[in-house]
Amino acid sequence: MCSLHILSLQTKAQFEEIENEVNENQVLYTKWNFSDFFYEGSKWNWDMDVVYRRQSDPGRSNIYENPLRMSFRPWVGYQFAKLTRVSISPIGLANTQGRLTVSDDDFTTERELRSTLQINNNAYYNRYNFTHRLRFESRWRGIDRPEIDQNFRVRYRMRVRIPLNYDYFYVNNTWYLNLYSEVHVEFGGDFTGTNYLTQNRNYGGLGYRFWDWARVELGYLHQYVPRGNYYMVDVLRGPMFYLYIDLFSRLKSYR
């Protein structure tokens, strides 16, 4: 999907004799996730994710040079079926620096509040664990400014996890691959962009489940962020680290 989008940008630019510009930057993404059911046998669960990101200066390779994002997001979820969970994050807080992909980008901080509805649906095919995730976000951006910008975003992610040394993902001491692609579409409210497809993230990583309820991953992220003028695309790339403290993985009835 991202290749088709980039191709369309290039075709449009060539047609109007405007040169397409791709700006690259090096990043470090991390995510720390903690979750459990409220009690054994409950269909209700809680979740907390913490995101911490860094970025280099334009044209540099020091991925820890500048801050990019710090966010906290609490969740409450309900397990409608063994393979389907619906969650809501009433309010999440994010502090985000501007992306530094060209020398004249502003190094400004934006504080954002975000409410999110999320649907996760799992499917199994032999040892392959597929997950479809749909998120609907209401964003209040620039909450420190006199006038707050509000808009909506829909995110869809397709993920597959592949155990390497076992046939089942939820087994202690399992090594696995994790591959996903996600698209972001923004609209409504104060959104004034002309390109509604605002992001595409692609990730591949290697993970290890060292307890029934805990696992780590290290992988590589490749992210496309088209700007509003259609002719400039930011490409962010770099390592990504995950830590999952996933206590409800202990319960076989929810796997």
C-alpha positions in Angstrom: 0.0 0.0 0.0 2.8 2.5 0.9 4.6 1.7 -2.4 1.5 2.5 -4.3 1.1 5.7 -2.4 4.7 6.8 -3.0 4.3 5.9 -6.7 1.2 8.0 -7.0 3.1 11.0 -5.4 5.9 10.6 -7.9 3.5 10.3 -10.8 1.5 13.4 -9.8 4.7 15.4 -9.2 6.2 14.4 -12.6 2.9 15.3 -14.3 3.0 18.8 -12.8 6.7 19.1 -13.3 7.4 19.4 -9.6 10.2 17.3 -8.2 9.2 14.9 -5.4 11.3 15.2 -2.2 12.0 12.4 0.2 13.5 13.4 3.6 15.1 10.7 5.8 15.7 10.6 9.5 17.1 8.1 12.0 14.9 7.2 15.0 14.7 5.0 18.1 11.2 3.7 19.1 10.4 1.9 22.3 7.1 0.7 23.8 6.5 -0.7 27.3 3.2 -2.5 27.8 1.6 -3.8 31.0 -1.8 -5.7 31.1 -3.9 -8.2 33.1 -7.4 -9.2 33.7 -9.0 -7.7 36.9 -9.3 -11.2 38.3 -9.2 -14.8 37.1 -12.3 -15.6 35.1 -13.1 -12.0 34.4 -13.8 -10.8 30.9 -12.6 -7.2 31.8 -9.0 -6.3 31.6 -6.7 -3.3 32.2 -3.8 -2.1 30.2 -1.1 0.6 30.3 1.3 1.4 27.5 4.2 3.8 27.7 5.9 5.1 24.5 9.3 6.7 24.4 11.0 7.8 21.2 14.2 9.7 20.2 15.4 11.1 16.9 18.6 12.3 15.2 19.3 15.7 13.7 18.6 15.9 10.0 21.2 13.9 8.0 22.8 12.5 11.2 22.8 9.0 12.6 22.8 9.6 16.4 19.3 8.2 17.1 19.4 9.3 20.8 20.3 13.0 20.0 16.9 14.6 20.4 13.5 13.7 22.0 10.6 12.8 19.8 7.7 11.5 21.9 6.8 10.5 25.4 3.2 9.2 26.0 1.1 7.4 28.6 -2.2 5.7 27.7 -4.4 3.7 30.1 -6.9 1.2 28.8 -9.9 -0.8 29.9 -11.0 -3.8 27.8 -13.7 -6.4 27.5 -13.1 -9.9 26.1 -16.2 -10.5 23.9 -14.9 -13.8 22.7 -11.7 -15.9 23.0 -10.2 -14.2 20.0 -11.8 -10.7 20.1 -11.2 -7.9 22.6 -12.6 -4.3 22.6 -10.7 -1.7 24.6 -11.1 2.0 25.3 -8.5 4.5 26.5 -10.5 7.4 27.8 -7.6 9.9 28.0 -4.0 9.4 27.0 -1.3 12.1 27.2 1.5 12.6 24.7 4.4 15.1 24.6 5.7 15.2 21.0 8.6 17.2 19.5 8.5 18.1 15.8 10.1 15.6 13.4 13.5 16.8 12.3 13.9 15.6 8.8 15.0 18.9 7.1 17.2 21.7 8.5 14.4 24.3 8.7 12.0 22.0 10.7 10.8 23.6 14.0 12.0 22.0 17.2 8.8 22.6 19.1 6.9 20.6 21.7 3.2 19.8 21.4 1.1 18.4 24.2 -1.8 16.2 23.1 -4.7 14.5 24.7 -6.2 11.5 22.9 -9.2 9.2 23.4 -9.1 5.8 21.6 -11.4 3.0 20.8 -9.6 -0.2 19.8 -10.8 -3.6 18.4 -8.4 -6.6 18.3 -9.3 -9.8 16.5 -7.0 -12.8 16.3 -6.9 -15.7 13.9 -4.7 -18.8 13.7 -3.4 -20.8 10.8 -1.2 -23.6 12.0 1.6 -21.9 13.9 0.8 -18.4 12.4 -0.9 -16.0 14.8 -2.6 -13.1 12.8 -4.0 -10.0 14.5 -6.3 -7.4 12.9 -6.3 -4.2 15.0 -8.6 -1.2 14.3 -8.2 2.0 16.3 -10.5 5.1 16.2 -8.8 8.2 17.8 -10.1 11.6 18.8 -7.1 13.9 19.1 -6.9 17.3 21.0 -3.6 18.7 19.8 -1.7 21.7 21.2 -3.6 21.7 24.5 -1.2 24.4 25.8 -2.2 26.8 23.1 -5.2 29.2 23.3 -6.9 27.4 20.4 -6.8 23.6 20.5 -6.8 21.6 17.3 -9.1 18.7 17.3 -9.5 15.9 14.7 -10.0 12.2 14.2 -7.7 9.4 13.0 -8.4 5.8 12.0 -5.6 3.3 12.2 -5.6 -0.3 10.8 -2.8 -2.8 11.5 -2.3 -6.2 10.1 0.2 -8.3 12.2 1.5 -11.9 12.1 3.6 -13.6 14.8 5.4 -16.7 13.9 6.8 -19.0 16.6 10.2 -20.5 15.6 11.0 -23.2 18.1 7.4 -24.2 19.0 4.2 -24.5 17.1 2.3 -22.2 19.5 3.0 -18.6 20.4 2.0 -18.8 24.1 4.7 -21.2 25.3 7.5 -20.2 27.6 11.0 -19.9 26.0 9.5 -19.3 22.6 11.5 -17.4 20.0 9.2 -15.8 17.4 9.1 -13.3 14.5 6.7 -10.3 14.5 5.8 -8.6 11.2 3.2 -5.8 10.8 2.1 -3.0 8.6 -0.2 -0.1 9.7 -1.9 2.8 7.9 -3.2 6.0 9.5 -6.0 8.1 8.0 -6.9 11.5 9.4 -10.0 13.6 8.9 -12.7 15.8 10.4 -12.5 18.5 13.1 -9.7 21.0 12.5 -7.9 18.7 10.1 -6.9 20.9 7.1 -4.5 18.5 5.3 -5.0 17.5 1.7 -3.6 14.0 2.1 -5.8 11.9 4.4 -3.4 9.0 4.4 -0.9 10.5 6.8 1.3 7.5 7.9 2.4 4.0 7.0 4.5 2.0 9.4 6.2 -1.3 8.6 8.0 -3.4 11.2 9.9 -6.6 11.5 11.4 -8.0 14.7 12.6 -11.0 16.7 11.0 -11.7 20.0 11.5 -14.0 23.0 9.0 -15.1 25.6 11.1 -15.6 28.7 8.1 -16.2 31.1 4.5 -17.3 30.4 3.5 -13.6 30.9 6.6 -11.6 29.7 8.4 -11.2 26.4 10.7 -8.8 24.7 11.2 -7.8 21.0 13.9 -6.0 19.0 13.2 -5.0 15.4 13.4 -2.4 12.7 10.8 0.2 11.8 10.3 1.9 8.5 7.8 4.7 8.5 6.4 6.9 5.7 4.9 10.3 6.6 3.6 12.3 3.6 3.3 16.0 4.2 0.4 18.1 3.2 1.9 19.4 0.0 1.9 15.9 -1.6 5.4 16.3 -2.9 7.4 15.9 0.4 7.6 12.6 2.2 9.4 12.0 5.5 10.9 8.6 5.9 11.8 7.6 9.5 13.8 4.4 10.1 15.6 2.8 13.0 15.4 0.2 15.8 12.3 -0.5 17.8 12.2 -2.2 21.3 9.2 -3.7 22.9 8.6 -5.0 26.5 5.3 -6.8 27.2 4.3 -7.7 30.8 1.2 -9.6 29.6 -0.2 -11.3 32.7 -3.4 -12.6 31.1 -1.2 -14.7 28.8 -0.9 -17.1 31.8 -4.6 -18.0 31.5 -5.1 -20.7 28.8 -8.8 -19.8 28.4 -7.8 -16.4 26.9 -5.1 -17.6 24.5 
